Amino acid sequence: MAKTITTTHTRSIDEIVEEFALVTDSGTLRFHQSRLAYEFVGSTEGAEAAELRETFRKHANEALLRHHEPILSDPGVTNLVNTWKYLLRANVETSLEANPAVADIAKAAFNLASQTFRKKDENYVNPAIEAISTGADPVSTFNKQTAALKKDKKADAEKKAADRKIKEAEADKEITYDSLVAMLKTLSPENVAEYNNEQKSILRDLLATAATLVA
């Protein structure tokens, strides 16, 4: 349970977030940030995890503001926690001293964690973790799955946009017809009498063309 984790580790939330706010090395930024976020939130799920993420975010933002650093969003905390979870699930050595490459791995994992798309875990995260667990290069694998997700997401967005245009075109046809019928119904001797000769001539030509089309 996460609350057990947070009450049994030796550091307080204030100590954790102070270290979090002091992380400035871009090369190891995601490694340290995800490590510290996970230290507090742990492997919890559901409402408990949401509560702990919000507590972490609140305290971290107070520390970040003191140091004039950009603040965290709730998705940002979630992405950091998930980054560390990916490393643990893939059996990546998380000691920076024993595995200097883990900083690059964490950055690649964070990039995947930051993406959103349907069935993300099933189609992109789980295959990456399985491949890494069986010997695949972690950085290239996370990057490959991130690229695949972005490509599929773009294709999905383009398809939805195309489908939307088709629906809009179909709707435009209906609106044009309905509008035309409604407009013609408004014609009366009274409003036509207000048109000048040029307007009457244009209207007469349009009506003649319309009559030919529907003959």
C-alpha positions in Angstrom: 0.0 0.0 0.0 1.3 3.4 -0.9 0.5 5.0 2.4 2.5 2.3 4.1 5.4 3.1 1.8 5.2 6.8 2.5 5.1 6.4 6.2 7.9 3.8 6.4 10.5 5.4 4.2 13.0 7.5 6.0 12.4 10.8 4.2 9.5 13.2 4.6 7.6 14.6 1.6 9.3 17.9 2.1 12.7 16.3 1.9 11.8 14.5 -1.3 10.3 17.5 -3.1 13.2 19.7 -2.1 15.6 17.3 -3.8 13.1 17.2 -6.7 13.2 20.9 -7.1 17.0 20.9 -7.1 17.3 18.5 -10.1 18.5 20.6 -13.0 20.8 18.3 -15.0 18.9 17.8 -18.2 20.8 14.6 -18.9 19.5 12.9 -15.7 16.4 15.0 -15.2 13.7 12.4 -16.0 15.7 9.7 -14.1 15.8 11.7 -10.9 12.3 13.2 -11.2 10.7 9.8 -11.8 12.7 8.2 -9.0 11.6 10.8 -6.5 7.9 10.8 -7.6 7.8 7.0 -7.4 9.5 7.2 -4.0 6.4 9.0 -2.6 3.6 7.6 -4.8 4.8 4.1 -5.1 3.0 1.4 -7.1 -0.5 2.3 -5.9 -3.5 2.4 -8.1 -6.9 4.1 -8.2 -8.1 6.7 -5.7 -5.2 6.1 -3.4 -2.7 6.8 -6.1 -4.6 9.9 -7.3 -4.5 11.2 -3.7 -0.8 10.7 -3.3 0.0 12.2 -6.7 -1.9 15.3 -5.8 -0.1 15.5 -2.5 3.2 15.1 -4.2 2.3 17.7 -6.9 1.2 20.3 -4.3 4.3 20.0 -2.2 6.6 19.7 -5.3 5.1 22.9 -6.8 5.7 24.8 -3.6 9.4 23.8 -3.7 9.6 24.4 -7.5 8.2 27.9 -7.1 10.7 28.7 -4.4 13.5 27.8 -6.8 11.8 29.5 -9.8 11.3 26.3 -11.7 8.3 25.3 -13.9 5.5 23.6 -11.9 4.0 20.2 -12.4 0.6 19.2 -13.7 -1.3 16.2 -12.5 -0.6 14.3 -15.8 3.1 15.3 -15.3 3.3 13.5 -12.0 1.5 10.5 -13.4 3.9 10.3 -16.3 6.9 10.4 -14.0 5.5 7.7 -11.8 4.7 5.6 -14.8 8.3 6.1 -16.1 9.7 4.5 -13.0 7.2 1.7 -13.2 8.2 1.0 -16.8 11.8 0.6 -15.7 10.9 -1.7 -12.8 8.6 -3.8 -15.0 11.3 -4.1 -17.7 13.9 -5.2 -15.0 16.1 -2.3 -15.8 19.0 -1.7 -13.4 18.0 1.6 -11.8 21.2 2.4 -10.0 22.9 5.2 -11.8 26.3 4.1 -10.5 25.8 0.5 -11.7 24.0 1.4 -15.0 25.0 4.9 -16.3 22.7 4.3 -19.3 19.7 4.3 -17.1 19.4 8.1 -17.4 18.9 7.8 -21.2 16.6 4.9 -20.6 14.4 6.9 -18.2 14.2 9.7 -20.7 13.1 7.4 -23.5 10.6 5.7 -21.1 9.2 9.1 -20.0 8.6 10.1 -23.7 6.5 7.0 -24.0 4.8 7.6 -20.7 3.9 11.1 -21.8 1.9 9.9 -24.9 -1.8 9.3 -24.9 -3.7 7.0 -27.2 -6.3 4.3 -27.0 -5.0 0.9 -25.8 -1.6 2.5 -25.1 -0.5 -0.1 -22.6 -1.7 -3.1 -24.6 -0.3 -2.0 -28.0 2.8 0.0 -27.1 3.9 -0.2 -23.5 3.6 -3.9 -22.8 5.3 -5.0 -26.0 8.2 -2.6 -25.2 8.6 -3.9 -21.6 8.4 -7.5 -22.8 11.1 -6.9 -25.4 13.4 -5.1 -23.0 12.9 -7.9 -20.4 14.1 -10.4 -23.0 17.2 -8.5 -24.0 16.2 -5.7 -26.4 18.0 -2.4 -26.1 15.8 -0.3 -23.7 16.4 3.2 -25.3 15.8 2.1 -28.9 12.8 0.0 -27.9 11.0 2.7 -25.9 11.8 5.2 -28.8 10.5 2.7 -31.4 7.2 2.2 -29.5 6.8 6.0 -29.0 7.3 6.6 -32.7 4.8 3.8 -33.6 2.2 5.3 -31.2 2.7 8.8 -32.6 2.4 7.5 -36.2 -0.8 5.5 -35.4 -2.2 8.5 -33.5 -1.5 10.8 -36.5 -3.1 8.3 -38.9 -6.1 8.0 -36.6 -6.5 11.8 -36.4 -6.2 12.1 -40.2 -8.9 9.4 -40.7 -11.2 11.1 -38.2 -10.7 14.4 -40.0 -11.5 12.8 -43.4 -14.6 11.2 -42.0 -15.6 14.5 -40.4 -15.2 16.3 -43.8 -17.4 13.6 -45.5 -20.1 14.1 -42.8 -19.9 17.8 -43.1 -20.2 17.7 -46.9 -23.3 15.4 -46.5 -24.7 17.8 -43.9 -24.0 20.8 -46.2 -26.0 19.2 -48.9 -29.0 18.8 -46.6 -28.6 22.3 -45.2 -28.3 23.8 -48.7 -31.5 22.1 -49.8 -33.4 22.9 -46.6 -32.2 26.5 -46.7 -33.2 26.8 -50.4 -36.7 25.5 -49.7 -37.1 27.8 -46.7 -35.8 30.8 -48.7 -38.2 30.1 -51.6 -41.1 29.9 -49.2 -40.4 33.4 -48.1 -41.0 34.8 -51.6 -44.2 36.8 -51.7 -45.5 39.7 -53.8 -44.8 42.0 -50.9 -41.1 41.3 -50.5 -40.5 40.9 -54.2 -42.1 44.3 -54.8 -39.3 45.8 -52.8 -36.5 44.5 -55.1 -35.2 46.8 -57.8 -35.2 45.8 -61.5 -31.6 44.4 -61.4 -32.4 42.2 -58.3 -35.6 41.0 -60.0 -33.6 40.2 -63.1 -31.0 38.2 -61.2 -33.7 36.4 -59.2 -35.6 35.6 -62.4 -32.5 34.1 -64.1 -31.7 32.0 -61.0 -35.3 30.7 -60.8 -35.2 29.8 -64.5 -32.0 27.9 -64.0 -33.4 26.1 -61.0 -36.6 25.2 -62.9 -34.5 23.6 -65.7 -32.4 21.6 -63.2 -35.5 20.1 -61.5 -37.6 19.6 -64.7 
